[in-house]
Amino acid sequence: MEKQMVFAWVMIFCLAIAPVYGQHYSKPIKLGGRVEKKTRLRFFYHDFPGGKNPTTVLLAQANITQDFFSPSPYSSLYAMDDPLTIGPERTSTAIGNAQGLYIALSRDPNKFTAVLYADFAFTTGRFNGSSFSLFSRYPPTDFVPSPDIICEMAIVGGRGAFKMAKGFALLRATSSNAMTGDASLEVNVTLYHY
């Protein structure tokens, strides 16, 4: 029994001392000279789940939430590839697209709440090849959004000209159709990036 106790104490001592003599395999690098930039963007986002050429499609829906009277039944998962334009009309000059997923979260069939992940990529102009990522909760709103309602959403990353972006986006409906779920939104973005 004594030998086992001595062996146990020796093992504990060896394990405790190992980190003291261990070495790091990488060296910390000080980041210097990087200046944080601030960029403001304004564009329009068009989400059309209805019609012959939808930009949003239903991927999955729980069997227990078949509320066919709601445009977005509770727990429905959607994929989107929505156009971004300069103006509020869908026919305005295209500058990119927003691709991502959202899941409808409201049990109230008259409200729309979702968690949204989208990558807003620009395909023309000064920011061609750059994008930022939005990951946030879309707060509860009526299915007929009002221009008076402004939703704030979080920016969590970016690439290209928007490396390491953080910030926020303010979304405001410019047009919507409660029957089809179609909507156009004005998007004002404030990005902090390197």
N, C-alpha and C positions, 0 to 999 in steps of 0.2 A: 504494500500500500504506500509505503514511504517513497519507494522508487517511482511509483506512478505520480505522486504529488510533486516530486522534484522534477520529473520529466515535464509535467504540465506547466510548472513555473518557468522552466527553461524555455519552453515553446512560447509562452506568453511574452517573456522578455525579448526573445528573438523577433517575434512579430511586431512588438512595440518599437524596437530600435531600427527596424528596416526602413521605415519612411525617413528617419533622420539622415541616413547615409545614401538614400536614393538620389538619382539624378533626373533632371528634366530632359526630355528629348527635343524640346523646342525652346526657343528663347522669346520672351515677350518683345514685341516691337512697338515702339512709341509712334503713334500716328501724329504727324505734325503737318502743318501747312494746308490742311483741308479747310475750306471755307464753306459753311452751310449756306445754301441758296434758298430763296423763296420764290415759288412760281405760282401764279394764279391763272386758272383756265376757266373758260366758259364755253359750253357746248350743249347739244341736245341729244338725248338718249331716247330711243324708240323701242318699245316692247310690244310685240303683236302676237299673242298666242292664238288668235283666230284667223280665219280666212284660208285661202289656198296656199299662201306662202308664209307660214308662221315663223317668227323669229324665236319663239319659246315653245318647247314641247314638254308634255307630261312624261316623265320617266317611270314613276312608280307612285302607287297610292295604296294605303292600307285598306284591307277588306272591311274593317269595322267603321270606316269613315266615309261611306258612300253617300255624301250629301250632294246630289246632282243639281241642287238649286243654287249652290255656291260656285262662283267662277274659279275659286281655288280652295277645294276641300282641305280640311285639316290633315296634316301630315303628308301632303302631296309633294313630291320631289320633281323639280323642273330643271331642264338644261336650256341655256339661252345663248344666242349669238345675235345680239342686237346692234343695229347700226348707230353710229355716232355721227352727227351732222353739225354744220355751222349754224343753221337756222332751225326754227321750230317745226318746219314742215318736213315730212319724211322724204320729200323729193329734193331737199336742200343738198348742198355739196357734202359728200361723205368724207369724213376725216379719219375714220377708224371703226372699231367695233368693240363691244363689251361681251366677253365670253365667260360663262361661269354657271353656277348652280344656285338655286334657292329652294328652300323648303317652307311651305305654308304652315304657320303655327297657330293660327287663331281658331278656337273652337266655335266662335260666334260666326255664323255664315254671312253676316252683314259687315264684317270687318276683315281687313287684310293685314296680317302680320307675318313677317318672314325673316329668316336669317339668310343673308345674301353673301355669296363670295363671287366676285367678278374681277377679271383682268381687263382693264381699259387700255387697249392698244391703239396707237396712232399709226396710220399707214401713209400719211401725206404730210407735207409741211415741215416746219421746223423740228417737230418732235417725232418724225418718221422713224419707226423702229423702236420707240420707247413706249413704256407702259407703266401704269401703277396699279396696285391691287387694293381692292376695297373688300373688307370683311366686317360686316356689322349687322345689326338687327334693324330691320325696317319697322318703325313703330306702328302701332295699330291705327289704321285709317279706314274711313268708309270706302266702299268700292268706287265711289265717284269722288276722286280726290279734288280738293279745292285748291285754287292758286294761292289761297291764304295759308295753306299748310306747308311748312318747310321742314323736311326731314334731314337731320344731321347724321352722317355716317362716317366711320373711321377708315382712314387710309393706312395700310399696314406694311407696304413695301413697294418696290419698283425696280425697273431695270432701264438700261440705256441712259438717257439724260436724267432719269429720275432714280438713280441708284440710291438705295437705302431710304426711300421716301417714307415720310410719315405726314400726317395732316388730317384734313377732314373734307368732306364733300357735302354741300347743301343741295338737296333735290326738291324741286317744286314742279307740280304737274302743270303742263300747259294745255293738254287735252286728254280726255279719257272717255271710254265707253264702258259702262257698267255691264252691258249684256255680253260683250265679247272679251272684256278684260284688257283691251288695247289701251295703251297709254303712251304719251310723249312727255318727257320730263326735261326741264332746264336743270343743268348741272353746273354748279359753281364750286370749283375745287381750289383749295389752298394747300400746296405741297411744300414741305421742307425737305431738302435733299442735298446730296453732294455732287 
